[in-house]
């Protein structure tokens, strides 16, 4: 696989992970209680992980 395809695949995977994490935060906000909070924390951890992955290139 050449470099261009790897880059395109990486962007597609990152967008999918972003959408999943965003949905987790929204679903967690609807549920009141510890379960909702844990779902929101999982979504937030995923978003922070994506930010870390993005910013790692510019270190």
C-alpha distance matrix in Angstrom:
0.0 3.8 6.7 8.3 6.5 6.8 10.3 11.2 10.5 12.5 15.2 15.6 16.0 18.4 20.4 20.8 22.0 24.3 25.8 26.5 28.1 30.2 31.4 32.3 34.4 36.1 36.9 38.2 40.4 42.1 42.9 45.8 46.1 44.1 41.4 40.7 40.6 38.1 35.8 36.0 35.4 32.2 31.0 32.1 30.3 27.0 27.7 28.6 25.5 23.4 25.7 25.3 21.5 21.8 24.7 23.1 21.2 24.6 26.5
3.8 0.0 3.8 5.6 5.6 6.5 8.9 10.4 10.9 12.5 14.7 15.8 16.8 18.6 20.5 21.6 22.8 24.6 26.4 27.4 28.8 30.6 32.2 33.3 35.0 36.7 37.9 39.1 41.1 42.9 44.0 46.8 47.2 45.3 42.8 41.8 41.5 39.2 36.9 36.8 36.1 33.1 31.7 32.5 30.8 27.6 27.8 28.6 25.6 23.3 25.1 24.7 21.0 20.8 23.3 22.0 19.5 22.6 24.8
6.7 3.8 0.0 3.8 5.5 5.1 6.2 8.7 9.9 10.5 12.5 14.4 15.4 16.5 18.6 20.2 21.1 22.5 24.6 25.9 26.9 28.6 30.5 31.6 33.0 34.8 36.2 37.3 39.1 41.1 42.3 45.0 45.3 43.4 41.2 40.0 39.4 37.3 35.2 34.7 33.9 31.2 29.6 30.0 28.4 25.4 25.2 25.7 23.0 20.5 22.0 21.6 17.9 17.4 19.8 18.5 15.9 18.9 21.2
8.3 5.6 3.8 0.0 3.8 5.5 5.2 6.3 8.6 9.9 10.8 12.5 14.4 15.5 16.8 18.7 20.1 21.2 23.0 24.7 25.9 27.2 29.0 30.5 31.9 33.4 34.9 36.3 37.9 39.8 41.2 44.0 44.7 43.1 40.7 39.3 38.9 37.1 34.6 34.1 33.6 31.0 29.0 29.5 28.4 25.1 24.6 25.6 23.2 20.3 21.7 22.0 18.4 17.4 20.1 19.5 16.8 19.5 22.3
6.5 5.6 5.5 3.8 0.0 3.8 5.4 5.1 6.0 8.4 9.9 10.5 12.2 14.1 15.4 16.6 18.3 19.9 21.3 22.6 24.3 25.7 27.2 28.7 30.4 31.8 33.0 34.5 36.4 38.0 39.4 42.3 42.9 41.3 38.7 37.5 37.4 35.4 32.8 32.6 32.3 29.4 27.6 28.5 27.4 23.9 23.8 25.1 22.6 19.8 21.8 22.2 18.5 18.0 21.1 20.5 18.4 21.4 24.0
6.8 6.5 5.1 5.5 3.8 0.0 3.8 5.5 5.1 6.0 8.7 9.9 10.5 12.2 14.3 15.4 16.4 18.2 20.1 21.1 22.3 24.2 25.8 26.9 28.6 30.3 31.5 32.7 34.6 36.5 37.6 40.4 40.8 38.9 36.5 35.4 35.0 32.9 30.5 30.3 29.7 26.8 25.3 26.0 24.5 21.2 21.4 22.4 19.5 17.0 19.1 19.1 15.3 15.3 18.4 17.4 15.5 18.9 21.2
10.3 8.9 6.2 5.2 5.4 3.8 0.0 3.8 5.5 5.1 6.3 8.7 10.0 10.6 12.4 14.4 15.4 16.4 18.6 20.1 21.0 22.5 24.5 25.8 27.0 28.7 30.3 31.4 33.1 35.1 36.5 39.2 39.7 38.1 35.8 34.4 33.9 32.0 29.7 29.0 28.5 25.9 24.0 24.4 23.3 20.0 19.5 20.5 18.1 15.2 16.8 17.2 13.5 12.7 15.8 15.4 13.2 16.2 18.9
11.2 10.4 8.7 6.3 5.1 5.5 3.8 0.0 3.8 5.4 5.2 6.3 8.7 9.9 10.7 12.5 14.4 15.4 16.8 18.6 20.1 21.2 22.9 24.6 26.0 27.3 28.8 30.4 31.9 33.7 35.2 38.1 39.0 37.6 35.1 33.5 33.4 31.7 29.0 28.5 28.4 25.7 23.5 24.4 23.7 20.1 19.6 21.2 19.1 15.9 17.8 18.9 15.5 14.5 17.9 18.1 16.2 19.0 21.9
10.5 10.9 9.9 8.6 6.0 5.1 5.5 3.8 0.0 3.8 5.5 5.1 6.2 8.6 10.0 10.7 12.3 14.2 15.5 16.7 18.4 20.0 21.3 22.7 24.5 26.0 27.1 28.5 30.5 32.1 33.4 36.3 37.0 35.4 32.7 31.5 31.5 29.5 26.8 26.7 26.6 23.6 21.7 22.9 21.9 18.3 18.5 20.2 17.7 15.0 17.5 18.3 14.8 14.7 18.3 18.2 17.0 20.1 22.6
12.5 12.5 10.5 9.9 8.4 6.0 5.1 5.4 3.8 0.0 3.8 5.5 5.2 6.1 8.7 10.0 10.6 12.2 14.4 15.4 16.4 18.2 20.1 21.1 22.6 24.4 25.7 26.8 28.7 30.7 31.8 34.5 35.0 33.3 30.9 29.6 29.2 27.3 24.8 24.4 23.9 21.1 19.4 20.1 18.9 15.5 15.5 16.9 14.3 11.5 14.0 14.6 11.0 11.1 14.7 14.5 13.6 16.8 19.1
15.2 14.7 12.5 10.8 9.9 8.7 6.3 5.2 5.5 3.8 0.0 3.8 5.5 5.1 6.2 8.7 9.9 10.4 12.4 14.3 15.3 16.3 18.4 19.9 21.1 22.6 24.3 25.6 27.1 29.0 30.6 33.3 34.1 32.8 30.5 28.7 28.5 26.9 24.3 23.5 23.4 21.0 18.6 19.2 18.7 15.2 14.4 16.2 14.4 11.0 13.0 14.6 11.5 10.5 14.2 15.0 14.0 16.6 19.4
15.6 15.8 14.4 12.5 10.5 9.9 8.7 6.3 5.1 5.5 3.8 0.0 3.8 5.5 5.2 6.3 8.7 9.9 10.8 12.5 14.3 15.4 16.7 18.5 20.2 21.3 22.7 24.4 26.0 27.6 29.1 32.1 33.1 31.9 29.2 27.6 27.8 26.2 23.3 22.9 23.2 20.5 18.1 19.4 19.2 15.4 15.1 17.6 15.8 12.6 15.3 17.0 14.1 13.6 17.4 18.2 17.6 20.3 22.9
16.0 16.8 15.4 14.4 12.2 10.5 10.0 8.7 6.2 5.2 5.5 3.8 0.0 3.8 5.5 5.1 6.2 8.5 10.0 10.6 12.3 14.2 15.4 16.5 18.5 20.1 21.1 22.4 24.5 26.1 27.3 30.2 30.8 29.2 26.6 25.3 25.4 23.4 20.7 20.6 20.6 17.6 15.6 17.2 16.4 12.7 13.1 15.4 13.1 10.6 13.8 15.1 12.3 12.8 16.5 16.9 16.9 19.9 22.0
18.4 18.6 16.5 15.5 14.1 12.2 10.6 9.9 8.6 6.1 5.1 5.5 3.8 0.0 3.8 5.4 5.1 6.0 8.6 9.9 10.5 12.1 14.2 15.2 16.5 18.4 19.9 20.9 22.6 24.7 26.0 28.6 29.2 27.8 25.5 23.8 23.5 21.9 19.3 18.6 18.5 15.9 13.6 14.5 13.9 10.3 10.0 12.2 10.3 7.2 10.2 11.9 9.5 9.6 13.3 14.2 14.6 17.1 19.3
20.4 20.5 18.6 16.8 15.4 14.3 12.4 10.7 10.0 8.7 6.2 5.2 5.5 3.8 0.0 3.8 5.5 5.0 6.2 8.7 9.9 10.5 12.3 14.2 15.4 16.6 18.3 19.9 21.2 23.0 24.7 27.6 28.7 27.7 25.3 23.3 23.3 22.2 19.2 18.3 18.9 16.6 13.7 14.9 15.3 11.7 10.8 13.7 12.8 9.5 12.0 14.5 12.7 12.0 15.6 17.2 17.3 19.5 21.9
20.8 21.6 20.2 18.7 16.6 15.4 14.4 12.5 10.7 10.0 8.7 6.3 5.1 5.4 3.8 0.0 3.8 5.4 5.2 6.2 8.7 9.9 10.7 12.4 14.5 15.5 16.5 18.3 20.1 21.5 22.9 26.0 27.0 26.0 23.2 21.5 22.0 20.5 17.3 17.2 18.0 15.2 12.7 14.7 15.0 11.3 11.4 14.7 13.4 11.0 14.1 16.3 14.5 14.7 18.3 19.4 20.0 22.4 24.5
22.0 22.8 21.1 20.1 18.3 16.4 15.4 14.4 12.3 10.6 9.9 8.7 6.2 5.1 5.5 3.8 0.0 3.8 5.5 5.1 6.1 8.5 9.9 10.5 12.4 14.3 15.3 16.3 18.4 20.3 21.3 24.0 24.7 23.3 20.7 19.2 19.3 17.5 14.6 14.4 14.7 11.8 9.6 11.5 11.3 7.5 8.3 11.3 10.0 8.1 11.6 13.4 12.0 12.9 16.3 17.3 18.5 20.9 22.5
24.3 24.6 22.5 21.2 19.9 18.2 16.4 15.4 14.2 12.2 10.4 9.9 8.5 6.0 5.0 5.4 3.8 0.0 3.8 5.5 5.2 6.1 8.6 9.9 10.7 12.4 14.2 15.3 16.7 18.8 20.3 23.0 24.0 22.9 20.7 18.6 18.4 17.4 14.5 13.4 14.0 12.0 8.8 10.0 10.9 7.6 6.5 10.0 9.9 7.5 10.0 12.8 12.1 12.1 15.1 17.0 18.1 19.9 21.8
25.8 26.4 24.6 23.0 21.3 20.1 18.6 16.8 15.5 14.4 12.4 10.8 10.0 8.6 6.2 5.2 5.5 3.8 0.0 3.8 5.5 5.1 6.1 8.6 10.0 10.6 12.2 14.1 15.4 16.9 18.7 21.7 23.1 22.5 20.0 17.7 18.3 17.6 14.2 13.4 15.0 13.0 9.7 11.7 13.2 10.1 9.5 13.2 13.4 11.3 13.7 16.5 15.8 15.8 18.9 20.7 21.8 23.5 25.5
26.5 27.4 25.9 24.7 22.6 21.1 20.1 18.6 16.7 15.4 14.3 12.5 10.6 9.9 8.7 6.2 5.1 5.5 3.8 0.0 3.8 5.5 5.1 6.2 8.8 10.0 10.5 12.1 14.3 15.6 16.7 19.8 20.8 19.9 17.1 15.3 16.1 14.8 11.4 11.4 12.9 10.3 7.7 10.7 11.7 8.7 9.5 13.1 12.9 11.7 14.6 16.9 16.3 17.1 20.1 21.5 23.0 25.0 26.6
28.1 28.8 26.9 25.9 24.3 22.3 21.0 20.1 18.4 16.4 15.3 14.3 12.3 10.5 9.9 8.7 6.1 5.2 5.5 3.8 0.0 3.8 5.4 5.0 6.3 8.7 9.9 10.4 12.4 14.5 15.6 18.1 18.9 17.8 15.5 13.5 13.5 12.4 9.3 8.6 9.6 7.5 4.2 6.9 8.3 5.8 6.3 9.8 10.3 9.8 12.2 14.5 14.7 15.6 18.0 19.6 21.6 23.3 24.5
30.2 30.6 28.6 27.2 25.7 24.2 22.5 21.2 20.0 18.2 16.3 15.4 14.2 12.1 10.5 9.9 8.5 6.1 5.1 5.5 3.8 0.0 3.8 5.4 5.2 6.3 8.7 9.9 10.8 12.8 14.7 17.3 18.8 18.4 16.3 13.6 13.9 13.8 10.6 9.0 11.0 10.0 6.3 8.0 10.7 8.8 7.8 11.4 12.7 11.7 13.3 16.2 16.7 16.8 19.2 21.3 23.0 24.3 25.8
31.4 32.2 30.5 29.0 27.2 25.8 24.5 22.9 21.3 20.1 18.4 16.7 15.4 14.2 12.3 10.7 9.9 8.6 6.1 5.1 5.4 3.8 0.0 3.8 5.4 5.1 6.0 8.4 9.8 10.9 12.6 15.8 17.5 17.4 14.8 12.2 13.5 13.4 9.7 9.2 12.0 10.7 7.6 10.4 12.8 11.1 11.0 14.6 15.6 14.8 16.8 19.5 19.8 20.1 22.7 24.6 26.3 27.8 29.3
32.3 33.3 31.6 30.5 28.7 26.9 25.8 24.6 22.7 21.1 19.9 18.5 16.5 15.2 14.2 12.4 10.5 9.9 8.6 6.2 5.0 5.4 3.8 0.0 3.8 5.5 5.2 5.9 8.5 10.0 10.8 13.6 14.7 14.1 11.4 9.2 10.2 9.6 6.0 6.0 8.7 7.3 5.0 8.3 10.4 9.5 10.3 13.4 14.3 14.5 16.6 18.7 19.4 20.4 22.6 24.2 26.4 27.9 29.0
34.4 35.0 33.0 31.9 30.4 28.6 27.0 26.0 24.5 22.6 21.1 20.2 18.5 16.5 15.4 14.5 12.4 10.7 10.0 8.8 6.3 5.2 5.4 3.8 0.0 3.8 5.6 5.1 6.1 8.8 10.2 12.4 13.7 13.4 11.7 8.7 8.9 9.5 6.6 4.4 7.5 7.8 5.2 6.8 10.0 9.9 9.7 12.4 14.3 14.5 15.8 18.2 19.5 20.1 21.8 23.9 26.2 27.2 28.2
36.1 36.7 34.8 33.4 31.8 30.3 28.7 27.3 26.0 24.4 22.6 21.3 20.1 18.4 16.6 15.5 14.3 12.4 10.6 10.0 8.7 6.3 5.1 5.5 3.8 0.0 3.8 5.4 5.2 6.6 9.1 11.8 14.1 14.8 12.9 9.5 10.8 12.1 9.1 7.5 11.1 11.4 8.8 10.5 13.8 13.4 12.8 15.7 17.7 17.4 18.7 21.4 22.5 22.7 24.6 26.9 28.9 29.9 31.1
36.9 37.9 36.2 34.9 33.0 31.5 30.3 28.8 27.1 25.7 24.3 22.7 21.1 19.9 18.3 16.5 15.3 14.2 12.2 10.5 9.9 8.7 6.0 5.2 5.6 3.8 0.0 3.8 5.4 5.3 6.7 10.1 12.2 12.9 10.3 7.4 9.8 10.7 7.5 7.6 11.3 11.2 9.5 12.1 14.8 14.4 14.8 17.7 19.2 19.3 21.0 23.4 24.3 25.0 27.0 29.0 31.1 32.4 33.5
38.2 39.1 37.3 36.3 34.5 32.7 31.4 30.4 28.5 26.8 25.6 24.4 22.4 20.9 19.9 18.3 16.3 15.3 14.1 12.1 10.4 9.9 8.4 5.9 5.1 5.4 3.8 0.0 3.8 5.4 5.3 7.8 9.2 9.5 7.5 4.1 6.0 7.4 5.0 4.8 8.4 9.2 8.5 10.4 13.0 13.6 14.2 16.5 18.2 19.0 20.4 22.4 23.8 24.8 26.5 28.3 30.8 31.9 32.6
40.4 41.1 39.1 37.9 36.4 34.6 33.1 31.9 30.5 28.7 27.1 26.0 24.5 22.6 21.2 20.1 18.4 16.7 15.4 14.3 12.4 10.8 9.8 8.5 6.1 5.2 5.4 3.8 0.0 3.8 5.5 7.1 9.5 10.9 10.0 6.2 7.4 10.0 8.4 6.7 10.3 12.0 10.6 11.6 14.8 15.7 15.4 17.5 19.9 20.4 21.2 23.6 25.3 25.8 27.2 29.4 31.8 32.5 33.3
42.1 42.9 41.1 39.8 38.0 36.5 35.1 33.7 32.1 30.7 29.0 27.6 26.1 24.7 23.0 21.5 20.3 18.8 16.9 15.6 14.5 12.8 10.9 10.0 8.8 6.6 5.3 5.4 3.8 0.0 3.8 6.4 9.7 11.8 10.5 7.1 9.7 12.1 10.3 9.7 13.4 14.6 13.4 15.0 18.0 18.5 18.5 20.9 23.0 23.4 24.5 26.9 28.3 28.9 30.5 32.7 35.0 35.8 36.8
42.9 44.0 42.3 41.2 39.4 37.6 36.5 35.2 33.4 31.8 30.6 29.1 27.3 26.0 24.7 22.9 21.3 20.3 18.7 16.7 15.6 14.7 12.6 10.8 10.2 9.1 6.7 5.3 5.5 3.8 0.0 3.8 6.4 8.6 7.2 4.6 7.9 10.1 8.9 9.5 12.7 13.9 13.7 15.4 17.9 18.8 19.5 21.6 23.4 24.3 25.6 27.6 29.1 30.1 31.6 33.5 36.0 37.1 37.7
45.8 46.8 45.0 44.0 42.3 40.4 39.2 38.1 36.3 34.5 33.3 32.1 30.2 28.6 27.6 26.0 24.0 23.0 21.7 19.8 18.1 17.3 15.8 13.6 12.4 11.8 10.1 7.8 7.1 6.4 3.8 0.0 3.8 7.1 7.5 5.6 7.5 10.5 10.7 10.8 13.4 15.4 15.6 16.7 19.1 20.6 21.2 22.8 24.9 26.1 27.1 28.9 30.7 31.8 33.0 34.8 37.6 38.4 38.7
46.1 47.2 45.3 44.7 42.9 40.8 39.7 39.0 37.0 35.0 34.1 33.1 30.8 29.2 28.7 27.0 24.7 24.0 23.1 20.8 18.9 18.8 17.5 14.7 13.7 14.1 12.2 9.2 9.5 9.7 6.4 3.8 0.0 3.8 5.6 5.5 6.4 8.9 10.3 10.9 12.5 14.6 15.8 16.7 18.5 20.4 21.5 22.6 24.5 26.3 27.2 28.6 30.5 32.0 33.0 34.5 37.5 38.4 38.4
44.1 45.3 43.4 43.1 41.3 38.9 38.1 37.6 35.4 33.3 32.8 31.9 29.2 27.8 27.7 26.0 23.3 22.9 22.5 19.9 17.8 18.4 17.4 14.1 13.4 14.8 12.9 9.5 10.9 11.8 8.6 7.1 3.8 0.0 3.8 5.5 5.0 6.2 8.7 9.8 10.4 12.3 14.3 15.1 16.2 18.4 19.9 20.7 22.3 24.4 25.5 26.4 28.4 30.2 31.1 32.3 35.5 36.5 36.2
41.4 42.8 41.2 40.7 38.7 36.5 35.8 35.1 32.7 30.9 30.5 29.2 26.6 25.5 25.3 23.2 20.7 20.7 20.0 17.1 15.5 16.3 14.8 11.4 11.7 12.9 10.3 7.5 10.0 10.5 7.2 7.5 5.6 3.8 0.0 3.8 5.4 5.2 6.3 8.6 9.9 10.7 12.5 14.2 15.3 16.8 18.6 20.0 21.1 23.0 24.6 25.7 27.2 29.0 30.4 31.5 34.4 35.8 35.8
40.7 41.8 40.0 39.3 37.5 35.4 34.4 33.5 31.5 29.6 28.7 27.6 25.3 23.8 23.3 21.5 19.2 18.6 17.7 15.3 13.5 13.6 12.2 9.2 8.7 9.5 7.4 4.1 6.2 7.1 4.6 5.6 5.5 5.5 3.8 0.0 3.8 5.5 5.1 6.2 8.6 10.0 10.7 12.2 14.2 15.5 16.7 18.3 19.9 21.4 22.8 24.3 25.9 27.3 28.7 30.2 33.0 34.1 34.4
40.6 41.5 39.4 38.9 37.4 35.0 33.9 33.4 31.5 29.2 28.5 27.8 25.4 23.5 23.3 22.0 19.3 18.4 18.3 16.1 13.5 13.9 13.5 10.2 8.9 10.8 9.8 6.0 7.4 9.7 7.9 7.5 6.4 5.0 5.4 3.8 0.0 3.8 5.5 5.1 6.1 8.7 9.9 10.4 12.1 14.3 15.3 16.2 18.1 20.0 20.9 22.2 24.2 25.7 26.6 28.1 31.1 32.0 32.0
38.1 39.2 37.3 37.1 35.4 32.9 32.0 31.7 29.5 27.3 26.9 26.2 23.4 21.9 22.2 20.5 17.5 17.4 17.6 14.8 12.4 13.8 13.4 9.6 9.5 12.1 10.7 7.4 10.0 12.1 10.1 10.5 8.9 6.2 5.2 5.5 3.8 0.0 3.8 5.4 5.0 6.2 8.7 9.7 10.4 12.4 14.3 15.1 16.3 18.5 19.9 20.7 22.4 24.4 25.5 26.5 29.6 30.9 30.8
35.8 36.9 35.2 34.6 32.8 30.5 29.7 29.0 26.8 24.8 24.3 23.3 20.7 19.3 19.2 17.3 14.6 14.5 14.2 11.4 9.3 10.6 9.7 6.0 6.6 9.1 7.5 5.0 8.4 10.3 8.9 10.7 10.3 8.7 6.3 5.1 5.5 3.8 0.0 3.8 5.4 5.1 6.3 8.6 9.9 10.8 12.6 14.3 15.4 16.9 18.7 20.0 21.3 23.0 24.6 25.8 28.6 30.0 30.3
36.0 36.8 34.7 34.1 32.6 30.3 29.0 28.5 26.7 24.4 23.5 22.9 20.6 18.6 18.3 17.2 14.4 13.4 13.4 11.4 8.6 9.0 9.2 6.0 4.4 7.5 7.6 4.8 6.7 9.7 9.5 10.8 10.9 9.8 8.6 6.2 5.1 5.4 3.8 0.0 3.8 5.4 5.1 6.1 8.5 9.9 10.6 12.2 14.1 15.4 16.6 18.2 19.9 21.2 22.5 24.1 26.9 27.9 28.3
35.4 36.1 33.9 33.6 32.3 29.7 28.5 28.4 26.6 23.9 23.4 23.2 20.6 18.5 18.9 18.0 14.7 14.0 15.0 12.9 9.6 11.0 12.0 8.7 7.5 11.1 11.3 8.4 10.3 13.4 12.7 13.4 12.5 10.4 9.9 8.6 6.1 5.0 5.4 3.8 0.0 3.8 5.4 5.0 6.0 8.5 9.8 10.3 12.0 14.2 15.2 16.1 18.1 19.8 20.7 22.0 25.1 26.1 26.1
32.2 33.1 31.2 31.0 29.4 26.8 25.9 25.7 23.6 21.1 21.0 20.5 17.6 15.9 16.6 15.2 11.8 12.0 13.0 10.3 7.5 10.0 10.7 7.3 7.8 11.4 11.2 9.2 12.0 14.6 13.9 15.4 14.6 12.3 10.7 10.0 8.7 6.2 5.1 5.4 3.8 0.0 3.8 5.4 5.1 6.3 8.8 9.9 10.5 12.5 14.4 15.2 16.5 18.5 20.0 20.9 23.8 25.4 25.5
31.0 31.7 29.6 29.0 27.6 25.3 24.0 23.5 21.7 19.4 18.6 18.1 15.6 13.6 13.7 12.7 9.6 8.8 9.7 7.7 4.2 6.3 7.6 5.0 5.2 8.8 9.5 8.5 10.6 13.4 13.7 15.6 15.8 14.3 12.5 10.7 9.9 8.7 6.3 5.1 5.4 3.8 0.0 3.8 5.4 5.1 6.3 8.7 9.8 10.8 12.6 14.3 15.4 16.8 18.6 20.0 22.6 24.0 24.6
32.1 32.5 30.0 29.5 28.5 26.0 24.4 24.4 22.9 20.1 19.2 19.4 17.2 14.5 14.9 14.7 11.5 10.0 11.7 10.7 6.9 8.0 10.4 8.3 6.8 10.5 12.1 10.4 11.6 15.0 15.4 16.7 16.7 15.1 14.2 12.2 10.4 9.7 8.6 6.1 5.0 5.4 3.8 0.0 3.8 5.3 5.1 6.1 8.5 9.8 10.6 12.2 14.2 15.4 16.4 18.1 21.0 21.9 22.3
30.3 30.8 28.4 28.4 27.4 24.5 23.3 23.7 21.9 18.9 18.7 19.2 16.4 13.9 15.3 15.0 11.3 10.9 13.2 11.7 8.3 10.7 12.8 10.4 10.0 13.8 14.8 13.0 14.8 18.0 17.9 19.1 18.5 16.2 15.3 14.2 12.1 10.4 9.9 8.5 6.0 5.1 5.4 3.8 0.0 3.8 5.5 5.1 6.1 8.7 9.8 10.4 12.2 14.2 15.2 16.2 19.3 20.6 20.6
27.0 27.6 25.4 25.1 23.9 21.2 20.0 20.1 18.3 15.5 15.2 15.4 12.7 10.3 11.7 11.3 7.5 7.6 10.1 8.7 5.8 8.8 11.1 9.5 9.9 13.4 14.4 13.6 15.7 18.5 18.8 20.6 20.4 18.4 16.8 15.5 14.3 12.4 10.8 9.9 8.5 6.3 5.1 5.3 3.8 0.0 3.8 5.4 5.0 6.3 8.7 9.8 10.5 12.4 14.3 15.3 17.8 19.6 20.2
27.7 27.8 25.2 24.6 23.8 21.4 19.5 19.6 18.5 15.5 14.4 15.1 13.1 10.0 10.8 11.4 8.3 6.5 9.5 9.5 6.3 7.8 11.0 10.3 9.7 12.8 14.8 14.2 15.4 18.5 19.5 21.2 21.5 19.9 18.6 16.7 15.3 14.3 12.6 10.6 9.8 8.8 6.3 5.1 5.5 3.8 0.0 3.8 5.3 5.1 6.3 8.7 9.9 10.7 12.4 14.2 16.6 17.8 18.7
28.6 28.6 25.7 25.6 25.1 22.4 20.5 21.2 20.2 16.9 16.2 17.6 15.4 12.2 13.7 14.7 11.3 10.0 13.2 13.1 9.8 11.4 14.6 13.4 12.4 15.7 17.7 16.5 17.5 20.9 21.6 22.8 22.6 20.7 20.0 18.3 16.2 15.1 14.3 12.2 10.3 9.9 8.7 6.1 5.1 5.4 3.8 0.0 3.8 5.4 5.0 6.2 8.6 9.8 10.5 12.1 15.0 15.9 16.2
25.5 25.6 23.0 23.2 22.6 19.5 18.1 19.1 17.7 14.3 14.4 15.8 13.1 10.3 12.8 13.4 10.0 9.9 13.4 12.9 10.3 12.7 15.6 14.3 14.3 17.7 19.2 18.2 19.9 23.0 23.4 24.9 24.5 22.3 21.1 19.9 18.1 16.3 15.4 14.1 12.0 10.5 9.8 8.5 6.1 5.0 5.3 3.8 0.0 3.8 5.4 5.0 6.2 8.6 9.9 10.5 13.4 15.1 15.3
23.4 23.3 20.5 20.3 19.8 17.0 15.2 15.9 15.0 11.5 11.0 12.6 10.6 7.2 9.5 11.0 8.1 7.5 11.3 11.7 9.8 11.7 14.8 14.5 14.5 17.4 19.3 19.0 20.4 23.4 24.3 26.1 26.3 24.4 23.0 21.4 20.0 18.5 16.9 15.4 14.2 12.5 10.8 9.8 8.7 6.3 5.1 5.4 3.8 0.0 3.8 5.4 5.1 6.2 8.6 9.9 11.9 13.7 14.9
25.7 25.1 22.0 21.7 21.8 19.1 16.8 17.8 17.5 14.0 13.0 15.3 13.8 10.2 12.0 14.1 11.6 10.0 13.7 14.6 12.2 13.3 16.8 16.6 15.8 18.7 21.0 20.4 21.2 24.5 25.6 27.1 27.2 25.5 24.6 22.8 20.9 19.9 18.7 16.6 15.2 14.4 12.6 10.6 9.8 8.7 6.3 5.0 5.4 3.8 0.0 3.8 5.4 5.1 6.1 8.4 10.7 11.5 12.6
25.3 24.7 21.6 22.0 22.2 19.1 17.2 18.9 18.3 14.6 14.6 17.0 15.1 11.9 14.5 16.3 13.4 12.8 16.5 16.9 14.5 16.2 19.5 18.7 18.2 21.4 23.4 22.4 23.6 26.9 27.6 28.9 28.6 26.4 25.7 24.3 22.2 20.7 20.0 18.2 16.1 15.2 14.3 12.2 10.4 9.8 8.7 6.2 5.0 5.4 3.8 0.0 3.8 5.4 5.2 5.9 9.1 10.3 10.4
21.5 21.0 17.9 18.4 18.5 15.3 13.5 15.5 14.8 11.0 11.5 14.1 12.3 9.5 12.7 14.5 12.0 12.1 15.8 16.3 14.7 16.7 19.8 19.4 19.5 22.5 24.3 23.8 25.3 28.3 29.1 30.7 30.5 28.4 27.2 25.9 24.2 22.4 21.3 19.9 18.1 16.5 15.4 14.2 12.2 10.5 9.9 8.6 6.2 5.1 5.4 3.8 0.0 3.8 5.6 5.3 7.5 9.9 10.7
21.8 20.8 17.4 17.4 18.0 15.3 12.7 14.5 14.7 11.1 10.5 13.6 12.8 9.6 12.0 14.7 12.9 12.1 15.8 17.1 15.6 16.8 20.1 20.4 20.1 22.7 25.0 24.8 25.8 28.9 30.1 31.8 32.0 30.2 29.0 27.3 25.7 24.4 23.0 21.2 19.8 18.5 16.8 15.4 14.2 12.4 10.7 9.8 8.6 6.2 5.1 5.4 3.8 0.0 3.8 5.6 6.3 7.9 10.0
24.7 23.3 19.8 20.1 21.1 18.4 15.8 17.9 18.3 14.7 14.2 17.4 16.5 13.3 15.6 18.3 16.3 15.1 18.9 20.1 18.0 19.2 22.7 22.6 21.8 24.6 27.0 26.5 27.2 30.5 31.6 33.0 33.0 31.1 30.4 28.7 26.6 25.5 24.6 22.5 20.7 20.0 18.6 16.4 15.2 14.3 12.4 10.5 9.9 8.6 6.1 5.2 5.6 3.8 0.0 3.8 5.4 5.5 6.8
23.1 22.0 18.5 19.5 20.5 17.4 15.4 18.1 18.2 14.5 15.0 18.2 16.9 14.2 17.2 19.4 17.3 17.0 20.7 21.5 19.6 21.3 24.6 24.2 23.9 26.9 29.0 28.3 29.4 32.7 33.5 34.8 34.5 32.3 31.5 30.2 28.1 26.5 25.8 24.1 22.0 20.9 20.0 18.1 16.2 15.3 14.2 12.1 10.5 9.9 8.4 5.9 5.3 5.6 3.8 0.0 3.8 5.5 5.5
21.2 19.5 15.9 16.8 18.4 15.5 13.2 16.2 17.0 13.6 14.0 17.6 16.9 14.6 17.3 20.0 18.5 18.1 21.8 23.0 21.6 23.0 26.3 26.4 26.2 28.9 31.1 30.8 31.8 35.0 36.0 37.6 37.5 35.5 34.4 33.0 31.1 29.6 28.6 26.9 25.1 23.8 22.6 21.0 19.3 17.8 16.6 15.0 13.4 11.9 10.7 9.1 7.5 6.3 5.4 3.8 0.0 3.8 5.7
24.6 22.6 18.9 19.5 21.4 18.9 16.2 19.0 20.1 16.8 16.6 20.3 19.9 17.1 19.5 22.4 20.9 19.9 23.5 25.0 23.3 24.3 27.8 27.9 27.2 29.9 32.4 31.9 32.5 35.8 37.1 38.4 38.4 36.5 35.8 34.1 32.0 30.9 30.0 27.9 26.1 25.4 24.0 21.9 20.6 19.6 17.8 15.9 15.1 13.7 11.5 10.3 9.9 7.9 5.5 5.5 3.8 0.0 3.8
26.5 24.8 21.2 22.3 24.0 21.2 18.9 21.9 22.6 19.1 19.4 22.9 22.0 19.3 21.9 24.5 22.5 21.8 25.5 26.6 24.5 25.8 29.3 29.0 28.2 31.1 33.5 32.6 33.3 36.8 37.7 38.7 38.4 36.2 35.8 34.4 32.0 30.8 30.3 28.3 26.1 25.5 24.6 22.3 20.6 20.2 18.7 16.2 15.3 14.9 12.6 10.4 10.7 10.0 6.8 5.5 5.7 3.8 0.0
